[in-house]
């Protein structure tokens, strides 16, 4: 933990850029009403960064050595290669399955509780009531399919859902395009992080974190009594 507070000039500049980007995204999210404003900034930021590198004469190797962009993997694996681990189910240690039953039950309870909180968070931004039972069934079916295909448990990505709602994006095409894009990344041996500056990733994470904290710690006080808020 001590290392987190040791900041040199380079780290301070990265932190400043990340927080500056987060502040810019927050400003656009709350003050600019055009639906293309925030996506446009997010799309333009990485090319702008590499343009600045080119104009200033800084090579990609120098930027990587300075920690501005991630190191690319030499042989990034394809997502579908995970199925090779099964080896016709010969590599599965079936004898440990009974000892994992209790963990599976706890995981189901944990995901169910977390999913109910996600639905409640989304409901706060919805003008009409959600069918909680329907949403929970959809999450259960999705986790069942994910588990049967070597995936992880999950629930709503409610921060992205709220983000899209505030940008007045209501089309299901958003989810379809997101699904197609992630499926292509699953098939292709490409490490996308090597093309994204680290401050850009940090700025987006800070933006989501600050936005969620504002919702739950600041704006929520107008929806609750003083005792409930405390």
C-alpha positions as CSV (number, residue, x, y, z in Angstrom):
1,X,0.0,0.0,0.0
2,X,2.9,2.3,0.7
3,X,3.8,2.2,-3.0
4,X,0.4,3.7,-3.9
5,X,1.5,7.0,-2.3
6,X,4.9,7.2,-3.9
7,X,4.4,9.5,-6.9
8,X,7.1,10.8,-9.2
9,X,6.6,13.4,-11.9
10,X,5.6,10.8,-14.5
11,X,3.0,9.1,-12.2
12,X,1.6,12.5,-11.3
13,X,1.2,13.4,-15.0
14,X,-0.6,10.2,-15.7
15,X,-2.8,10.7,-12.6
16,X,-3.6,14.2,-13.7
17,X,-4.5,13.1,-17.3
18,X,-6.7,10.3,-15.9
19,X,-8.6,12.6,-13.5
20,X,-8.7,15.3,-16.2
21,X,-10.3,12.9,-18.6
22,X,-12.7,11.7,-15.9
23,X,-13.7,15.4,-15.3
24,X,-14.2,16.0,-19.0
25,X,-16.4,12.9,-19.3
26,X,-18.5,13.9,-16.3
27,X,-19.0,17.4,-17.7
28,X,-20.1,16.1,-21.0
29,X,-22.3,13.5,-19.4
30,X,-24.2,16.0,-17.3
31,X,-24.0,19.2,-19.4
32,X,-23.9,18.2,-23.0
33,X,-27.2,16.7,-24.2
34,X,-26.2,15.6,-27.7
35,X,-26.2,11.8,-27.9
36,X,-22.9,11.6,-29.9
37,X,-20.9,13.9,-27.6
38,X,-19.6,11.4,-25.1
39,X,-19.0,8.5,-27.6
40,X,-17.2,11.0,-29.9
41,X,-14.8,12.0,-27.1
42,X,-14.2,8.4,-26.2
43,X,-13.5,7.4,-29.8
44,X,-11.3,10.4,-30.5
45,X,-9.1,10.2,-27.4
46,X,-6.8,7.2,-28.3
47,X,-6.1,8.5,-31.9
48,X,-5.4,12.0,-30.5
49,X,-2.9,10.5,-28.0
50,X,-1.0,8.7,-30.7
51,X,-1.1,11.8,-32.9
52,X,0.5,13.8,-30.1
53,X,3.1,11.1,-29.8
54,X,3.9,11.3,-33.5
55,X,4.0,15.1,-33.6
56,X,6.3,15.2,-30.6
57,X,8.6,12.5,-32.0
58,X,8.1,10.0,-29.3
59,X,8.2,6.4,-30.5
60,X,5.9,3.7,-29.3
61,X,8.8,1.9,-27.6
62,X,9.6,5.0,-25.7
63,X,6.0,5.4,-24.7
64,X,5.9,1.7,-23.5
65,X,9.1,2.1,-21.6
66,X,7.5,5.1,-19.8
67,X,4.4,3.1,-19.0
68,X,2.1,5.2,-21.1
69,X,0.8,2.3,-23.1
70,X,0.7,-1.4,-22.2
71,X,3.2,-3.9,-23.5
72,X,1.7,-6.1,-26.2
73,X,1.6,-9.8,-25.7
74,X,3.8,-11.6,-28.2
75,X,1.3,-14.4,-28.8
76,X,-2.1,-13.4,-27.5
77,X,-4.4,-16.4,-27.3
78,X,-7.8,-16.6,-29.0
79,X,-10.8,-16.9,-26.7
80,X,-11.9,-20.1,-28.2
81,X,-8.7,-21.8,-27.2
82,X,-10.2,-22.2,-23.7
83,X,-12.2,-25.1,-25.0
84,X,-9.0,-27.0,-25.7
85,X,-8.5,-27.3,-22.0
86,X,-11.3,-29.8,-21.9
87,X,-9.5,-32.3,-24.1
88,X,-12.7,-34.3,-24.7
89,X,-13.4,-33.9,-20.9
90,X,-10.3,-36.0,-20.1
91,X,-8.7,-33.1,-18.2
92,X,-11.6,-32.6,-15.8
93,X,-11.0,-33.8,-12.2
94,X,-14.5,-35.2,-11.6
95,X,-13.5,-36.4,-8.1
96,X,-13.4,-32.9,-6.8
97,X,-16.9,-32.0,-8.0
98,X,-18.7,-33.1,-4.8
99,X,-16.6,-30.8,-2.7
100,X,-17.5,-27.8,-4.8
101,X,-21.3,-28.1,-4.3
102,X,-21.3,-25.9,-1.3
103,X,-19.3,-23.3,-3.2
104,X,-21.7,-23.4,-6.1
105,X,-24.7,-22.8,-3.7
106,X,-22.9,-19.9,-2.1
107,X,-22.1,-18.5,-5.5
108,X,-25.7,-18.7,-6.6
109,X,-26.8,-16.8,-3.5
110,X,-24.1,-14.2,-4.0
111,X,-25.0,-13.6,-7.7
112,X,-28.7,-13.5,-6.9
113,X,-28.2,-10.9,-4.2
114,X,-25.9,-8.8,-6.4
115,X,-28.3,-9.0,-9.3
116,X,-31.2,-7.8,-7.2
117,X,-29.1,-4.8,-6.2
118,X,-28.3,-4.2,-9.9
119,X,-31.9,-4.3,-10.8
120,X,-32.8,-1.9,-8.0
121,X,-30.0,0.5,-9.2
122,X,-31.4,0.4,-12.8
123,X,-34.9,0.9,-11.5
124,X,-34.0,4.3,-10.0
125,X,-33.3,5.6,-13.5
126,X,-36.4,4.0,-15.1
127,X,-39.6,5.9,-15.6
128,X,-41.6,2.7,-15.6
129,X,-41.4,-0.2,-13.1
130,X,-39.3,-3.2,-14.1
131,X,-40.5,-6.8,-13.8
132,X,-37.9,-8.1,-11.3
133,X,-38.9,-11.7,-11.7
134,X,-38.4,-11.5,-15.4
135,X,-35.0,-9.8,-15.0
136,X,-33.9,-12.4,-12.5
137,X,-34.9,-15.3,-14.8
138,X,-33.0,-13.7,-17.6
139,X,-29.9,-13.4,-15.4
140,X,-30.2,-17.0,-14.3
141,X,-30.5,-18.3,-17.9
142,X,-27.6,-16.2,-19.0
143,X,-25.4,-17.6,-16.2
144,X,-26.5,-21.1,-17.0
145,X,-25.4,-20.7,-20.7
146,X,-22.2,-18.9,-19.6
147,X,-21.3,-21.7,-17.2
148,X,-22.0,-24.4,-19.9
149,X,-19.6,-22.6,-22.3
150,X,-16.7,-22.1,-19.9
151,X,-17.7,-18.6,-19.0
152,X,-17.9,-16.7,-15.7
153,X,-20.9,-15.8,-13.5
154,X,-22.2,-12.3,-14.0
155,X,-25.1,-9.9,-13.9
156,X,-26.2,-6.6,-15.3
157,X,-23.4,-4.2,-16.2
158,X,-25.5,-1.6,-14.5
159,X,-23.0,1.3,-14.8
160,X,-23.1,1.0,-18.6
161,X,-26.8,0.6,-18.6
162,X,-27.3,3.8,-16.6
163,X,-24.7,5.5,-18.7
164,X,-26.6,4.7,-21.9
165,X,-29.9,5.7,-20.3
166,X,-28.6,9.1,-19.4
167,X,-27.4,9.6,-23.0
168,X,-31.0,8.9,-24.1
169,X,-30.0,5.7,-25.9
170,X,-32.9,3.3,-25.7
171,X,-32.3,1.1,-28.8
172,X,-31.6,-2.6,-28.4
173,X,-29.1,-2.2,-31.2
174,X,-26.6,-1.0,-28.6
175,X,-26.6,-4.4,-26.9
176,X,-26.5,-6.2,-30.2
177,X,-23.4,-4.2,-31.3
178,X,-21.7,-4.8,-28.0
179,X,-22.4,-8.5,-28.2
180,X,-21.0,-8.7,-31.8
181,X,-17.9,-6.7,-30.9
182,X,-17.1,-8.8,-27.9
183,X,-17.7,-12.0,-29.9
184,X,-15.2,-10.8,-32.5
185,X,-12.6,-10.1,-29.8
186,X,-13.3,-13.6,-28.5
187,X,-12.5,-15.1,-31.9
188,X,-9.5,-13.0,-32.9
189,X,-6.0,-13.2,-31.3
190,X,-5.8,-9.5,-30.7
191,X,-4.9,-7.8,-27.4
192,X,-7.0,-4.6,-27.6
193,X,-5.4,-3.1,-24.5
194,X,-2.1,-2.5,-26.4
195,X,-3.9,0.2,-28.4
196,X,-5.3,2.1,-25.4
197,X,-3.2,4.5,-23.4
198,X,-3.2,3.7,-19.7
199,X,-4.5,7.1,-18.6
200,X,-7.4,6.6,-21.0
201,X,-8.4,3.3,-19.2
202,X,-7.8,4.9,-15.8
203,X,-9.9,7.9,-16.8
204,X,-12.9,5.8,-17.8
205,X,-12.7,3.8,-14.6
206,X,-12.5,7.0,-12.5
207,X,-15.4,8.4,-14.5
208,X,-17.6,5.4,-13.7
209,X,-16.5,5.3,-10.1
210,X,-17.1,9.0,-9.5
211,X,-20.4,8.9,-11.3
212,X,-21.7,5.9,-9.2
213,X,-20.5,7.6,-6.0
214,X,-22.3,10.8,-6.9
215,X,-25.5,8.8,-7.4
216,X,-25.3,6.8,-4.2
217,X,-23.7,9.3,-1.8
218,X,-24.8,12.7,-3.1
219,X,-28.0,12.6,-5.2
220,X,-29.6,9.8,-3.1
221,X,-30.0,12.1,-0.1
222,X,-32.9,13.8,-1.8
223,X,-34.7,10.4,-2.1
224,X,-34.3,9.2,1.5
225,X,-35.0,10.5,4.9
226,X,-32.0,11.8,6.9
227,X,-32.1,8.7,9.1
228,X,-32.1,6.4,6.1
229,X,-29.3,8.3,4.4
230,X,-27.1,7.9,7.5
